[in-house]
Amino acid sequence: MSEHKPETRLIEAGRRREWTHLENGGGIVNPPVWRASTILFDSVADMQAAEPPRMGTLQYGRSGTPTSWALREALTELEPGAAATHLYPSGSGAVAAALLAVLEAGDELLMVDSTYGPTRALCNTLLKRFGVTTRYYDPLIGADIASLIGDKTKAIFLESPGSLTFEVQDVPAICAVAKERGLATLIDNTWATPLFFPAIPAGVDLSILACTKYIGGHADLMLGSVTCTEPFAQRLQQASKVLGQTASPDDAWLALRGLRTLDVRLRRHEENGLKVARWLKDQPQVAQVLHPALPDCPGHEHWTRDFKGATGLFAFVLDGGDDAAAARLIDSLELFGIGYSWGGFESLVCPAAPTRTASTRDWAGPIVRLHIGLEHPDDLIVDLAAGLARYD
């Protein structure tokens, strides 16, 4: 593991000489795109020597090439204490592989109630059919999660902040309880990325990213990753292999390129997002702004203690009105695209309809989620002001 600061590791990680230089000494800056299905061997002995599949040894296209190895190594470097990273065709695929790596029939999973919708769907359908019970817990429970742990509990899943309502969890406290009880901990760390919240040093066992979002940064790829500690490396590798999970080398290359500018992009997302969020707080049509860096966001004290920055994704609660009025507000905006996902250079908006089971919170009106992109924030504020002026 490099001792350099994270900003330097973003630039240097994954650029091994054997992946960027020719035998005669010539070199390039970026590892090229290695596309492959079949790998050819000089002999049966060489073929057998490539088993089992491992990073750095060509065996079969599904096991990776230098393009994906470079990204895997770089993501591992960003999490001090991590042992390995595996790639998946989407963030949801990464969540599924990570959960299947640590759970089996008869187990109970404690899942944060503010979790991403597709993760909730996975728990309520596939995991349920496979005999895994899911119990949802309040994202602000902290160390009191100990009271929910039973004999069949095997794992705790976190998402901090939640991607719709943005509660920031006390990750170190929950992980400390889990370690005392011998439970696995998993986190969806897509909002912060390891640059703003290194999850493994905070006690997490498996840190999951939808690389589709900030790692790629340009709204043009689908990719997920799971970075894990040594005790889970073999289990994650086995689950990935038997599930046939792999990632496109083209998407891995795009993500690797995006990774190099992650620091400067996130700093601008943070700056722009905070300016818009603070402006929204003063608008009469807005009841609350759900931004982890603002003092009235649930769990803000954990963000202040644990995070190194904020990103561009947050939400605001309208003061009264209904879903139809919120939809008209969203439709009226000119600089915000209406669409799923986030993390690209562009600003986005969508209605947020949080689903809850174990925790209940009251909001004054509809919730609107924003991703603040790299446009000038003053232009975004003018656009939002016009939309809010028409809100009724």
C-alpha positions, 0 to 999 in steps of 0.5 A: 500500500502506497504511503502517498496521500489519496490525491497522489494515489488517484494518479499513480495507482494501477499504473504498473510498469508491466501494464504500461510499458513494452519489453523494449522500454517504451511506455504509455501513460494509461493501460490500454484496453485489453479485450479478450474472451479466449486466452491462448497458452503455449502448452497444457502445462502453461494452461494448468499453471494459470489455475486458479484464476488470479489477478496478474495472470491471464486465464480467461476473459472473465477473469480479467485483463490488465485493463480491469486489473489496473482498476481493481488495484487502484480502487484497493489502494484507495482503501487503507487496509483493504486486500482486494477489489472485484468488478461487476457490470453494475452497482446493483450487481456488486451489492448482490455479489457482496451479499451472496458472498457473506450470507447463506440460507437461514441467515438474518441480514440487518439492512439499513431502512434508508437503503437504495431501492434496488437493494431493498428489492434484492432483499425482499425477493431473491434473498428471501427465496434463498432463505435469508431473512431481512430486518430493516433498522433505523439509519440513526440507531448507532451502537443500539443496533446491538439490541437487534442482533440475534442468533441468526444475524450474520451481516449488517448492511449500511448506506451512509448517507442514504441516497434519498433522505441522506441520514448519515450513519454512525459507521464506526459504532455499528462496525464495532458492535458487529466485530464484537459479535463476529458479524460481517459489515457491508456499506454502499459507499457510492455517495462519498467514494473512498476519497471522502470516506475511506470505509475500510479504516472505519471498520467496514469489511466490504465497501461497495461502489456504483462506479457508474456514478462518481468514479466514471464521472461522465454518465457513460458507463455501467460498473460496480465494485466491491473492496474487501478486507483479507478475511473476506477476499476468498469468499468474494472471489469465489462468489464472483467466479461462480456467479459469472460476474465480470466487467467490460474492459471498455467500461473498466478503462473509462472508470480508470480514466475517470478515477484520475480526475475524481479529486478535482471533480468531487471538490467542484461538486461539493462547492457547487452543491453547498452553494445551491443547498444553502440558497435553498434553505432560505427559500419560503417554498422549502421546508428542509434541505437534506444535505449531510454537510448542513447542521440540521441534516440527520446524522450531521455530527457523524458527517463532521467527524468521519467524512473528508468532504461532501458531494453533489447529491442531496434533496430538499423537502417542499413546504406543503403541496403534493406530488403533482405540484412537485412534478410540475416544478421538476418539469419546469427546470431547464438546466436539470436533466430528469433521470435516474443515477447521478455522479456525472458532470451534469445536473439532474433532478427527480422526485424522491419517494422513500420507502420505509419499514422499520423507521418513520419520519415525517416530511412536510411535503414532497421530496425532490432530489438534486444532483448538482453538476459542474455547471456554474451554480449561479445559473442553477440557482436562477433555474431553481428560483424560477421553478420555485416561484411557480410552485403551488 
